[in-house]
Amino acid sequence: MKKILLTALMLATVCSISLAQTDTKTTPVKQAPVSTEDVKADPNAATIDFDKELHDFGKMEYAGDGTHDFVFTNNGKTPLIITNAKGSCGCTVPKWPREAIAPGESASINVRYDTKRVGPFTKTVTINSNASSAVKVLTIKGSVNAKPADATPLNKPSEGSPLEKN
């Protein structure tokens, strides 16, 4: 009886393994055709033109100043409204103007990096606005040096052992 039960169990295992290895056919999904026509930008739209979109801090001290102002100008014909600015992680925090930037006016986005994180870094800030190019990406990079060791040791060495004789 045990032999029959063991044989049936082995046969069921082999069948389930062979069924698991059979190919399943998938049908490709048909995509709707995409228009390749050029999208015409609104000539009256606001624009957001940065002086520079990358800032290299270079080597920085631990807990040093990790802030930079990215200056931009609205060279469009309508007011520029920045709807959101988001850092790529919690260590990168942007502050942006909440009011509309009039045509021809300049403003800045302040980006702060937490310099209590040792090592090289490259972080981005994504800017969303009503500009003709609705999304802009600003980049900061650099390297934070290791935290300096304390100048005074915690355990002061003794001046000599009490058993020493003069």
C-alpha positions, 0 to 999 in steps of 0.5 A: 500500500505504501508503494502505491501511495508513494508511486502516485505521489511521485507521478503527481509531482512529475506531472505538476512540474512538467505542467509548470514548465509549459510555455504560455502564449501571450498575445501582443497588445496593439498600440494606437498610432502616435502622431508625429506632428510637431506640437506648436508651442504657444508663442505667448506662453511664459518661459523659465530661463535659468542662468545655469541648471547645474551647480557643483559645490565641489568638496564641502565640509561636514555640516557646511553650507549646502545652499545655492540660489538658481536664478531664472528669468521669465522671458515669455509674454505671460506671468510665470507660475511655479506650481511645484518644486520637488527634490529627488530625496529628503536631503534636497529641499527647494524653496520657490516663489509662490507668487507669479513672476511677471514677464521680464522679471527674475527670481530664484529657487533656493536649494538646500542639501543636507551636508551631514551625509558624507560622500559624493552626491548628485541630486535633482530638483524637478520644477513644474510650471506653466512655462512653455517647457512645463518641466525643468530639472536642476542638478546639484552635485559635490562631495561632503568630507568626513566628519572631523575627529575631535581635537581632544581625546575623551580618555586623557592618558595618565601621567604615569603609573602609581607604582612607578618609583622616582 
